[in-house]
Structures are given as C-alpha cells and as structure tokens.
C-alpha cells in the first residue's frame, strides 16, 4: 500500500477512535463558511467534523470492527462527525443545522458498533437532553413513593380510633 494511502487510512482510524459513535453526512452543498459554523457548534459537545475519502473510511472502519457500510452510504462526498460523549446532543446540532441551512444530509450513524439509520438519528435528536430525562425519571420515582406513603398514612389514620377531645 502506498504511503499516502496508508496515511489517509490511519488519519481516519484516529478520528474513528475518538468516540463510540460516528455519524456519516453528505456535505455536497456545504460552503466553507457553513463548515466553520458547524464545527463551532459541534465544539460545544466536543465533537469534530472531518471530510474523509470513502475508501479510507471503509478500510479504517473494517479494521476497527465497525459494521460494513452499504454502497449508498458511501456514495458521493462524505464527512464524519465523531468525538464527545453526548451522541444525542451531536444529533440535535446536526438536525438543527440541516433545518436552518438545508444543505447537510445525514446518511447514517454507527453507535456502539450498530448501524443507525438517518431516520433513527432524527428521532434521537428529538429526545430531551439526558439531564431532563434523568429529572423526569426521578420525578416519577418520587411521586409514586409519595403517593404510596399517603395511602399508608390514610390507612393508619382510618384504623386508629379518634382521640377524645380534651
């Protein structure tokens, strides 16, 4: 293998190792200014946007044990989004950018070595932030516990005879 090709593959390999997810996008209509804006937005989630060669991506993904991308996913110009811990937050940023600019197209994603369709990425982007989900879950737990305590308290009060008035 030529040294240039090996360098490109190792560069993509380095990018893919930055997180447990990768999102593939088609950036055909994206301008340099749009790319700079997207990278700035992604920096808030510590994510990165990189333009890659499809052949290098295919080889690097295979060496890392990622699922094989279908031909449609690697058709046309491809960029990857990697990095950061909050894949849902990154999906939100990408979806909002697409809605505003109508330029970037999500192809597919890989999360925990499983293929995720563009439609599923859109659904993930619509989820509330993780902290909000945690708060909702804790709210459910505490409201049920409080209701249970009220029922027990009512049962105890019902069974106890009324105290004589002094």
C-alpha positions as CSV (number, residue, x, y, z in Angstrom):
1,X,0.0,0.0,0.0
2,X,1.3,3.5,-0.9
3,X,2.5,5.7,2.0
4,X,-0.1,8.4,1.1
5,X,-3.0,6.0,1.2
6,X,-1.7,4.4,4.5
7,X,-1.5,7.9,6.0
8,X,-5.1,8.7,5.0
9,X,-6.4,5.4,6.4
10,X,-4.5,6.0,9.7
11,X,-5.9,9.5,9.9
12,X,-9.5,8.3,9.5
13,X,-8.7,5.5,12.0
14,X,-7.6,8.1,14.6
15,X,-10.8,10.0,14.1
16,X,-13.0,6.9,14.5
17,X,-11.3,6.0,17.8
18,X,-12.3,9.3,19.4
19,X,-15.8,8.1,20.3
20,X,-18.1,5.2,20.4
21,X,-20.2,6.7,17.6
22,X,-19.7,8.0,14.1
23,X,-22.2,9.9,12.0
24,X,-21.8,10.0,8.2
25,X,-23.0,13.0,6.3
26,X,-23.2,14.2,2.7
27,X,-21.7,17.7,2.5
28,X,-22.0,18.3,-1.2
29,X,-23.7,21.8,-0.9
30,X,-22.0,22.9,2.3
31,X,-19.7,26.0,1.9
32,X,-16.5,26.7,3.8
33,X,-18.3,29.3,5.9
34,X,-21.1,26.7,6.7
35,X,-18.4,24.1,7.7
36,X,-16.7,26.6,10.0
37,X,-20.1,27.4,11.6
38,X,-20.9,23.7,12.0
39,X,-17.5,22.9,13.5
40,X,-18.0,25.8,16.0
41,X,-21.4,24.4,17.1
42,X,-20.1,20.9,17.4
43,X,-17.2,22.1,19.6
44,X,-19.8,22.8,22.3
45,X,-20.3,19.0,22.5
46,X,-16.5,18.3,21.9
47,X,-17.4,16.7,18.6
48,X,-15.5,17.1,15.3
49,X,-16.5,17.3,11.6
50,X,-14.0,15.7,9.2
51,X,-14.1,15.3,5.4
52,X,-12.8,11.8,4.5
53,X,-12.3,9.6,1.5
54,X,-14.9,6.9,1.2
55,X,-12.3,4.2,0.5
56,X,-10.2,5.2,3.5
57,X,-13.3,5.3,5.7
58,X,-14.3,1.8,4.6
59,X,-10.9,0.3,5.3
60,X,-10.5,2.1,8.7
61,X,-14.0,1.0,9.8
62,X,-13.2,-2.5,8.9
63,X,-10.0,-2.6,10.9
64,X,-11.8,-1.2,13.9
65,X,-14.6,-3.9,13.7
66,X,-17.4,-1.5,12.8
67,X,-20.3,-2.8,10.7
68,X,-19.8,-2.6,6.9
69,X,-21.4,0.5,5.3
70,X,-23.6,-0.1,2.4
71,X,-22.8,1.4,-1.0
72,X,-25.5,4.1,-0.7
73,X,-24.0,5.4,2.5
74,X,-20.6,5.8,0.9
75,X,-21.9,7.4,-2.4
76,X,-20.8,11.0,-3.0
77,X,-18.8,13.2,-0.8
78,X,-18.7,12.0,2.8
79,X,-17.8,13.7,6.1
80,X,-17.8,12.1,9.5
81,X,-18.8,13.5,12.9
82,X,-17.0,12.0,15.9
83,X,-16.0,12.8,19.4
84,X,-17.6,13.8,22.7
85,X,-19.7,11.7,25.0
86,X,-23.2,13.1,24.0
87,X,-24.2,11.5,20.7
88,X,-27.8,12.7,21.2
89,X,-26.6,16.3,21.6
90,X,-24.5,16.0,18.5
91,X,-27.5,14.6,16.6
92,X,-29.5,17.6,17.8
93,X,-26.9,20.0,16.5
94,X,-26.8,18.3,13.1
95,X,-30.6,18.2,12.8
96,X,-30.9,21.9,13.7
97,X,-28.1,22.8,11.2
98,X,-29.8,20.9,8.5
99,X,-33.2,22.6,9.2
100,X,-31.6,26.0,9.1
101,X,-29.3,25.6,6.1
102,X,-31.0,22.8,4.1
103,X,-27.6,21.6,2.9
104,X,-26.2,18.9,5.1
105,X,-27.7,15.4,4.6
106,X,-27.4,12.7,7.3
107,X,-26.5,9.4,5.7
108,X,-26.3,7.0,8.7
109,X,-24.6,6.5,12.0
110,X,-22.9,3.9,14.0
111,X,-23.5,3.7,17.7
112,X,-21.9,1.0,19.9
113,X,-20.9,-0.8,16.6
114,X,-24.5,-0.9,15.4
115,X,-25.9,0.8,12.2
116,X,-28.4,3.6,13.0
117,X,-30.4,5.0,10.1
118,X,-30.8,8.7,9.3
119,X,-34.5,8.5,10.5
120,X,-33.4,7.0,13.8
121,X,-30.8,9.7,14.2
122,X,-33.5,12.2,13.7
123,X,-35.6,10.5,16.5
124,X,-32.6,10.6,18.8
125,X,-32.2,14.3,18.1
126,X,-35.8,14.9,19.2
127,X,-35.2,13.3,22.6
128,X,-34.9,15.7,25.6
129,X,-31.4,16.2,27.0
130,X,-30.1,13.5,29.3
131,X,-30.4,15.6,32.4
132,X,-34.1,16.3,31.6
133,X,-34.7,12.6,31.1
134,X,-33.0,11.9,34.4
135,X,-35.1,14.5,36.2
136,X,-38.3,13.1,34.7
137,X,-37.4,9.6,35.8
138,X,-36.6,10.8,39.3
139,X,-39.8,12.7,39.4
140,X,-41.7,9.5,38.5
141,X,-40.0,7.6,41.3
142,X,-40.6,10.3,44.0
143,X,-44.2,10.9,43.0
144,X,-45.0,7.2,43.2
145,X,-43.2,6.9,46.5
146,X,-45.0,9.9,47.9
147,X,-48.4,8.6,46.8
148,X,-47.6,5.2,48.4
149,X,-46.7,6.9,51.7
150,X,-50.0,8.9,51.6
151,X,-52.0,5.7,51.1
152,X,-50.3,4.0,54.1
153,X,-50.9,7.1,56.2
154,X,-54.6,7.2,55.3
155,X,-54.9,3.5,56.1
156,X,-53.3,4.0,59.6
157,X,-55.5,7.0,60.4
158,X,-58.6,5.1,59.3
159,X,-57.9,2.2,61.6
160,X,-56.9,4.2,64.7
161,X,-59.9,5.3,66.8
162,X,-60.4,9.1,67.1
163,X,-58.8,10.6,70.2
164,X,-61.2,12.0,72.7
165,X,-61.4,15.8,72.7
166,X,-60.0,17.3,75.9
